[in-house]
Amino acid sequence: MSGFENFARQAAEIELEIERKGIALGIDWNDPVEVDELARAALACRPENLDRGFSDPQSHARHELFGLAHLMLQVMEESAHEKIHTHGGPIWKIFGRALWRAWQANQGNRAGQ
């Protein structure tokens, strides 16, 4: 039990970075098609498939965004283990819901195989 973690602060800091990456990438968080596509790409991204050289800044920023999403989920999971309800702000809620939809769709595709 950590007891010293400030999960709300961590979530806010991560969300701020997600928002910054979104600005750099030109993401319209109010465009559900764009956000759903981004979520599908995030779920398909695997560390072993990453080109560590990142030939372009857009790819690098996109992969950092995916890493931030993973980090946010870890913070939320850790806080839940401490029986603390941690949530993100509006940008995370939009992206988090899209990630959830993409994950559910992926599970449905696996069940149909």
N, C-alpha and C positions, 0 to 999 in steps of 0.2 A: 504494500500500500504506500503510494507516494506521499500523499498528504501535503505536498508542497507545490503541486502543479496548479497553474492558473489556466485551466482549460479554455475559459472564455477569452482570455487574452490571446492565447495561442491560436484559437479559431479565428479571431478578428485579424490577427497578423497574417495568417495564411490567406484569408479571404482578400485582404488588401493586395497581396501579391498576385492572387488569381485575377483580381480586377485589373491590376497593372498589365499582366500578361494579355488579358483580353483586349485592352486598349492597344497594346503593341501589335496584336494580331488582327485588330479591326473587327473583333467579334461583336455582333449585335445580340446581346443577351435576350432581347425581346423577340428574336426570330426563332421560333421553335424548331423549324427545319434545320437551321444552321447549328443550333445548340444540340439537337439530337444527333446530327452528323458528327459533331465534335465528341459527343459522349461515346458513340460507337467506335470512333477512332481511338479514344482513350482506353476503352476496354480491349481493343484489339492490339494495343501497344504492349510489347513484351521487351523487358530489358535486354534479353539476349539478341534481339533483332535490331537494336539501336545502332546506328552508325555513330560512333563516338566522335567522329570528326565534324559532324553537322556542317555540311557544305554551305548552308544558308542560315541566316539569323531567324527566319520564320520557323524552320524545322526545329531549331534549338529552343525557341520560345514555346512552341507547341509542346515539345517533350517536357520542358520545365513545368508547363501548365498541368500536364498529366501527372507529373511527380507531386505537384502541390495538391492535386485532388486526392492522390493516394495518402499524402501526409495528413490532410484534413480528416479522411476516414479513420486513420490511425488515432488521431487525437480524440475523435468522437468515440471510438471503440474503447480507448483507454479510460476516458471519463466515465463511460457507461459501467466499466468494471469497478469504478470507484463510487458507483451509484450517483453520479452527477450528470444531469441532463445538459449537454453542450450542443449548441446549434450555431450554424453560420447565419449570415445576413442574407439579403435579397439575391445577390449574385450566386452565392453558394446554393441557396435553395433552388434556383433555376437549374443550375448545373447538376446538383445532386439528384433532383427529380429526373433529369434527362439520363443520368447515369443509371438510375434505378430502372427506368423504362427500357434502356438498352440491355441491361443485365437480364431483366425478365424476358425480353424478346429472345435473347440468346439462350436462355434456359428452355424456352418453348421450342426453339429450333433444335436443341439437343434432344428433347423428349420425342420429337417427331422423326428422328433419324432411325 
